Amino acid sequence: MPRYATPADLQAVLDRLVRLEQTITANGVGRTVELPEILNVRDLANLLKTSPNAIRVMHCRGQLPAPIRLGGSKRLLWRAIDVASWLNGETESRTESSRSR
């Protein structure tokens, strides 16, 4: 059974999100672009202190927030803000949300 993140782990994710909310100047033309943080399977496994295979199993069982797809890719990716909300109990996993309907 995977061990979930501790409050210190959650705080580290939130600290990273705060840093990423800052905007950067793109191409020197004064245009600002917000950079959302994207977590892949390995990143999420490190955050939850489990293996990448356990993350894939949890995804298949609907025990994680819904992943995002970039450009039609089959890679499993999550927005860090979605994961932080899920860890904080503000959002449900896909299984929990389907049970509550």
C-alpha positions as a Markdown table, in Angstrom:
| # | Residue | x | y | z |
|---|---|---|---|---|
| 1 | Met | 0.0 | 0.0 | 0.0 |
| 2 | Pro | 1.5 | 3.4 | -1.0 |
| 3 | Arg | 2.4 | 5.8 | 1.7 |
| 4 | Tyr | 0.8 | 9.2 | 1.1 |
| 5 | Ala | 2.6 | 12.5 | 1.4 |
| 6 | Thr | 3.2 | 14.1 | 4.8 |
| 7 | Pro | 2.2 | 17.7 | 5.6 |
| 8 | Ala | 5.9 | 18.6 | 4.9 |
| 9 | Asp | 5.7 | 17.1 | 1.4 |
| 10 | Leu | 2.5 | 19.0 | 0.8 |
| 11 | Gln | 4.1 | 22.3 | 2.0 |
| 12 | Ala | 7.0 | 21.6 | -0.4 |
| 13 | Val | 4.6 | 21.3 | -3.3 |
| 14 | Leu | 2.7 | 24.4 | -2.3 |
| 15 | Asp | 6.0 | 26.3 | -2.0 |
| 16 | Arg | 6.9 | 25.2 | -5.5 |
| 17 | Leu | 3.5 | 26.4 | -6.8 |
| 18 | Val | 4.0 | 29.8 | -5.2 |
| 19 | Arg | 7.3 | 30.2 | -7.0 |
| 20 | Leu | 5.7 | 29.1 | -10.3 |
| 21 | Glu | 2.9 | 31.6 | -10.0 |
| 22 | Gln | 5.4 | 34.3 | -10.8 |
| 23 | Thr | 5.4 | 35.4 | -14.4 |
| 24 | Ile | 8.3 | 35.6 | -16.7 |
| 25 | Thr | 9.0 | 37.9 | -19.6 |
| 26 | Ala | 8.9 | 36.0 | -22.9 |
| 27 | Asn | 11.1 | 36.9 | -25.9 |
| 28 | Gly | 12.0 | 40.2 | -24.4 |
| 29 | Val | 8.8 | 41.9 | -25.7 |
| 30 | Gly | 7.3 | 42.5 | -22.3 |
| 31 | Arg | 4.7 | 39.8 | -22.8 |
| 32 | Thr | 4.2 | 37.7 | -19.7 |
| 33 | Val | 3.4 | 34.0 | -19.7 |
| 34 | Glu | 2.3 | 31.9 | -16.7 |
| 35 | Leu | 4.1 | 28.6 | -16.4 |
| 36 | Pro | 1.9 | 25.9 | -14.9 |
| 37 | Glu | 3.9 | 23.0 | -13.3 |
| 38 | Ile | 3.2 | 19.7 | -14.8 |
| 39 | Leu | 4.0 | 16.4 | -12.9 |
| 40 | Asn | 4.7 | 13.2 | -14.8 |
| 41 | Val | 4.5 | 9.7 | -13.3 |
| 42 | Arg | 8.0 | 9.8 | -11.8 |
| 43 | Asp | 7.4 | 13.2 | -10.3 |
| 44 | Leu | 4.2 | 12.1 | -8.7 |
| 45 | Ala | 5.7 | 8.9 | -7.5 |
| 46 | Asn | 8.5 | 10.8 | -5.8 |
| 47 | Leu | 6.0 | 13.2 | -4.2 |
| 48 | Leu | 3.9 | 10.3 | -2.8 |
| 49 | Lys | 7.0 | 8.3 | -1.9 |
| 50 | Thr | 5.9 | 5.3 | -4.0 |
| 51 | Ser | 7.0 | 3.7 | -7.3 |
| 52 | Pro | 6.0 | 4.8 | -10.8 |
| 53 | Asn | 4.2 | 1.4 | -11.3 |
| 54 | Ala | 2.1 | 2.1 | -8.2 |
| 55 | Ile | 1.1 | 5.5 | -9.6 |
| 56 | Arg | 0.0 | 3.7 | -12.9 |
| 57 | Val | -2.0 | 1.2 | -10.8 |
| 58 | Met | -3.6 | 4.0 | -8.8 |
| 59 | His | -4.5 | 5.8 | -12.0 |
| 60 | Cys | -6.1 | 2.7 | -13.5 |
| 61 | Arg | -8.2 | 2.3 | -10.3 |
| 62 | Gly | -9.3 | 5.9 | -10.3 |
| 63 | Gln | -7.5 | 6.7 | -7.1 |
| 64 | Leu | -5.8 | 9.9 | -8.4 |
| 65 | Pro | -7.1 | 13.2 | -9.7 |
| 66 | Ala | -7.8 | 13.1 | -13.4 |
| 67 | Pro | -4.6 | 13.5 | -15.5 |
| 68 | Ile | -4.3 | 16.0 | -18.4 |
| 69 | Arg | -3.3 | 15.2 | -21.9 |
| 70 | Leu | -1.0 | 17.5 | -23.9 |
| 71 | Gly | -1.2 | 17.4 | -27.6 |
| 72 | Gly | -3.0 | 14.1 | -27.7 |
| 73 | Ser | -0.1 | 12.4 | -25.9 |
| 74 | Lys | -0.8 | 9.2 | -24.0 |
| 75 | Arg | 1.6 | 10.2 | -21.3 |
| 76 | Leu | 0.1 | 10.5 | -17.8 |
| 77 | Leu | 0.6 | 14.1 | -16.6 |
| 78 | Trp | -1.0 | 16.0 | -13.7 |
| 79 | Arg | -1.1 | 19.7 | -13.0 |
| 80 | Ala | 0.7 | 20.3 | -9.7 |
| 81 | Ile | -2.1 | 22.5 | -8.4 |
| 82 | Asp | -4.6 | 19.7 | -9.0 |
| 83 | Val | -2.4 | 17.2 | -7.1 |
| 84 | Ala | -1.9 | 19.8 | -4.2 |
| 85 | Ser | -5.7 | 20.2 | -4.0 |
| 86 | Trp | -6.2 | 16.5 | -3.9 |
| 87 | Leu | -3.6 | 16.0 | -1.2 |
| 88 | Asn | -5.1 | 18.7 | 0.8 |
| 89 | Gly | -8.5 | 17.0 | 0.6 |
| 90 | Glu | -10.1 | 19.9 | -1.4 |
| 91 | Thr | -10.8 | 17.7 | -4.4 |
| 92 | Glu | -11.6 | 14.0 | -4.7 |
| 93 | Ser | -10.1 | 11.2 | -6.8 |
| 94 | Arg | -12.0 | 10.0 | -9.8 |
| 95 | Thr | -13.3 | 7.0 | -7.9 |
| 96 | Glu | -14.5 | 9.1 | -4.9 |
| 97 | Ser | -16.3 | 11.6 | -7.2 |
| 98 | Ser | -18.1 | 8.9 | -9.2 |
| 99 | Arg | -19.3 | 7.2 | -5.9 |
| 100 | Ser | -20.8 | 10.5 | -4.6 |
| 101 | Arg | -23.0 | 10.9 | -7.7 |
